[in-house]
């Protein structure tokens, strides 16, 4: 992936960046680079955690959302039949 040095930043975010630059004395590029690095680290951690969760569920025999809904519907239908028979 090739990235250029130009990124459009919404005005509210740009103003916040300007305030941090003014107070910290740091260059805006350094702040943006650090923020991007932190966000990417979080995103990578999150994607890994989700994948590990799916793998754990597969190992432990978790059922899919669709199967869960089907089982719940069958149980509700059973209760409805019992109530009508009573």
SVG drawing of the C-alpha trace seen along z (x, -y; Angstrom):
<svg xmlns="http://www.w3.org/2000/svg" viewBox="-57 -27 65 57">
<polyline fill="none" stroke="black" stroke-width="0.4" points="0.0,0.0 1.3,-3.4 0.3,-6.4 0.9,-10.0 1.4,-12.7 -1.9,-14.3 -4.8,-13.3 -8.0,-15.4 -8.9,-16.1 -12.4,-17.4 -12.2,-21.0 -13.2,-20.2 -10.5,-17.6 -7.9,-19.9 -8.7,-22.6 -8.2,-20.1 -4.9,-19.1 -3.9,-22.8 -4.7,-23.3 -2.6,-20.3 0.3,-21.5 0.1,-25.0 0.2,-23.6 2.7,-20.8 5.1,-22.4 5.2,-19.1 4.9,-18.9 1.4,-18.0 2.9,-15.2 4.4,-13.6 1.1,-13.7 -0.9,-12.3 1.7,-9.6 1.6,-8.6 -2.2,-8.6 -2.3,-6.5 0.2,-4.0 -1.9,-3.7 -5.1,-3.2 -3.6,-0.6 -2.2,1.3 -5.7,1.3 -7.3,2.5 -4.8,5.3 -5.3,6.4 -9.1,6.3 -9.0,8.3 -6.8,10.9 -9.0,11.1 -12.1,11.6 -10.4,14.3 -9.3,16.0 -12.9,15.8 -14.3,17.5 -11.6,20.2 -12.4,20.8 -16.1,21.1 -15.4,23.5 -13.3,25.7 -16.0,25.6 -18.9,26.4 -20.7,23.0 -23.7,22.8 -24.3,20.1 -26.7,17.2 -29.1,18.9 -29.1,22.2 -29.7,20.3 -32.7,18.5 -34.1,21.8 -33.7,23.5 -35.4,20.6 -38.2,20.6 -38.8,24.3 -38.9,23.9 -41.4,21.0 -43.5,23.0 -43.5,25.9 -44.6,23.7 -47.4,22.3 -48.6,25.8 -48.6,26.7 -50.5,23.6 -53.2,24.3 -53.5,27.9 -54.1,26.9"/>
</svg>
